[in-house]
Amino acid sequence: MQLDSDLRDELAKLAAQDFQGVSLGEAVNRLIKEHKINRVMRRYEELRSDAEEWANYQADGVAWDATAGDDLPDSGEEYPEHAR
């Protein structure tokens, strides 16, 4: 992969400051992962903005939880800081 020197330097600075000095390749991997997570989170926000779609999504989750029959708590109980 070819990068111009300014972009390479910016990536190196980000790797050093934000990712504890990992290699540039690892910094790119982490940025890609972050990007994917952000896409998922945006989709959840889109779902939440439509009350009917959000209710359908939540109902699907309840239905799947019931079929699992594993008696595990839902993620809201396990991670209340992420529950909405």
MARRO-732273 format. One line per 10 residues: number of its first residue (from 1); their letters; for each residue x negated, y negated, z negated of N, C-alpha, C, O. Coordinates in steps of 0.2 Angstrom, whole numbers. Last residue first. Layout:
BEGIN
NUM	a	X:Y:Z:X:Y:Z:X:Y:Z:X:Y:Z; ...
//
This chain:
BEGIN
84	rahepyeegs	152:-5:-135:156:-11:-134:163:-10:-134:167:-14:-133; 137:0:-142:144:1:-141:147:-5:-140:145:-11:-142; 124:-1:-145:125:-1:-138:133:-1:-137:135:-1:-131; 123:0:-159:121:-6:-156:122:-7:-149:122:-12:-146; 127:13:-162:132:8:-162:130:1:-159:134:-3:-158; 124:28:-157:121:21:-155:125:15:-156:127:13:-150; 134:37:-162:126:38:-163:122:32:-162:117:31:-165; 146:31:-158:144:33:-165:137:34:-167:134:32:-172; 144:30:-145:146:24:-149:144:25:-156:142:21:-160; 143:43:-140:137:39:-140:138:33:-144:133:30:-147
74	dplddgatad	152:54:-151:151:51:-145:145:46:-146:143:45:-151; 146:69:-159:149:62:-159:148:59:-153:143:61:-149; 151:86:-154:146:81:-155:149:74:-155:154:73:-152; 159:97:-151:160:93:-157:154:88:-159:153:86:-165; 160:103:-139:153:103:-142:154:100:-149:149:101:-153; 169:103:-129:170:106:-135:164:107:-139:164:112:-143; 170:98:-115:164:100:-118:165:105:-124:161:110:-125; 183:93:-114:182:99:-111:175:102:-113:174:108:-113; 182:81:-121:187:86:-123:185:93:-120:186:98:-124; 174:74:-113:172:75:-119:176:81:-122:173:85:-126
64	wavgdaqyna	182:72:-101:176:77:-101:173:78:-108:171:84:-109; 192:64:-107:194:70:-104:188:75:-104:188:81:-105; 184:53:-110:187:56:-115:189:63:-113:188:68:-117; 180:49:-97:175:51:-102:178:55:-108:175:60:-110; 192:45:-91:188:51:-89:183:53:-94:182:60:-94; 195:34:-99:199:40:-100:196:46:-97:196:52:-99; 185:25:-95:185:28:-102:189:34:-102:187:39:-106; 190:24:-81:183:26:-83:183:29:-90:180:35:-91; 202:18:-84:202:24:-80:195:28:-81:194:34:-83; 198:6:-90:202:11:-93:202:18:-90:202:23:-94
54	weeadsrlee	191:0:-79:188:2:-85:192:7:-89:189:12:-92; 202:-2:-70:196:3:-68:192:5:-74:190:11:-75; 209:-11:-77:212:-4:-75:207:1:-73:207:7:-75; 201:-22:-79:204:-18:-85:206:-11:-83:205:-6:-86; 186:-26:-72:193:-24:-70:196:-19:-75:194:-13:-76; 175:-28:-79:178:-34:-77:185:-32:-74:190:-37:-73; 170:-15:-81:173:-19:-87:177:-25:-85:182:-27:-88; 164:-13:-68:169:-9:-71:173:-13:-76:179:-13:-77; 154:-23:-69:159:-23:-64:165:-19:-66:171:-21:-65; 146:-18:-79:149:-24:-80:155:-25:-75:160:-28:-76
44	yrrmvrnikh	142:-6:-73:146:-5:-79:150:-12:-80:156:-12:-82; 134:-11:-63:140:-8:-61:145:-7:-67:151:-7:-66; 124:-17:-71:128:-21:-67:134:-18:-65:140:-21:-65; 118:-5:-76:121:-10:-81:126:-15:-77:131:-16:-79; 113:0:-64:118:4:-68:122:-1:-72:128:-1:-73; 103:-10:-61:109:-9:-56:114:-5:-60:120:-6:-59; 95:-9:-72:99:-15:-71:104:-14:-66:110:-17:-67; 89:4:-69:93:3:-75:98:-3:-75:104:-3:-77; 82:0:-58:87:5:-58:92:5:-64:98:5:-63; 73:-9:-63:77:-11:-58:83:-6:-58:89:-8:-57
34	ekilrnvaeg	66:-1:-72:69:-6:-75:75:-9:-70:80:-10:-72; 60:8:-62:64:11:-67:69:5:-70:75:6:-71; 52:-2:-56:57:2:-52:62:5:-57:68:4:-56; 43:-5:-67:48:-11:-64:53:-7:-60:59:-10:-60; 37:7:-69:41:4:-74:46:-1:-71:51:-2:-73; 30:8:-56:35:13:-58:39:10:-64:45:12:-63; 22:-4:-57:27:-3:-52:32:2:-54:38:1:-53; 14:1:-68:18:-5:-69:23:-5:-64:29:-7:-65; 7:12:-62:12:13:-68:16:7:-69:22:7:-71; -1:4:-53:4:9:-51:10:11:-56:15:11:-55
24	lsvgqfdqaa	-9:-3:-62:-4:-6:-57:1:-2:-55:7:-4:-54; -10:4:-78:-12:3:-71:-7:0:-67:-1:-1:-69; -6:-5:-93:-6:1:-89:-9:-1:-82:-10:-7:-80; -6:-16:-103:-12:-14:-99:-12:-8:-95:-17:-5:-93; 7:-17:-109:1:-15:-113:-5:-12:-109:-8:-7:-111; 16:-23:-101:16:-16:-101:10:-13:-104:7:-8:-102; 15:-37:-102:21:-34:-103:21:-26:-104:26:-24:-107; 1:-40:-99:5:-43:-104:11:-40:-106:13:-40:-112; -4:-31:-89:-8:-32:-95:-3:-35:-101:-4:-33:-106; 6:-31:-79:4:-25:-82:0:-26:-89:1:-22:-94
14	lkaledrlds	6:-45:-76:12:-42:-79:10:-35:-83:13:-34:-88; -7:-46:-71:-5:-50:-76:1:-47:-80:1:-46:-86; -5:-37:-60:-10:-36:-65:-9:-40:-71:-10:-37:-77; 5:-45:-52:6:-38:-55:1:-36:-60:3:-33:-65; -3:-56:-49:3:-57:-53:5:-50:-56:7:-50:-62; -13:-50:-41:-15:-53:-47:-9:-54:-52:-9:-53:-58; -5:-46:-31:-9:-41:-34:-11:-44:-41:-10:-40:-46; -1:-58:-26:4:-53:-28:1:-48:-33:3:-46:-38; -13:-63:-22:-9:-67:-27:-4:-62:-30:-3:-62:-36; -17:-54:-12:-21:-55:-18:-17:-59:-24:-18:-57:-29
4	dlqm	-5:-44:-5:-9:-50:-5:-12:-51:-11:-9:-49:-16; -6:-26:-3:-3:-32:-7:-8:-38:-6:-14:-37:-5; -3:-11:4:-7:-17:4:-3:-23:1:3:-24:3; -4:6:0:0:0:0:-5:-6:0:-9:-6:-4
//
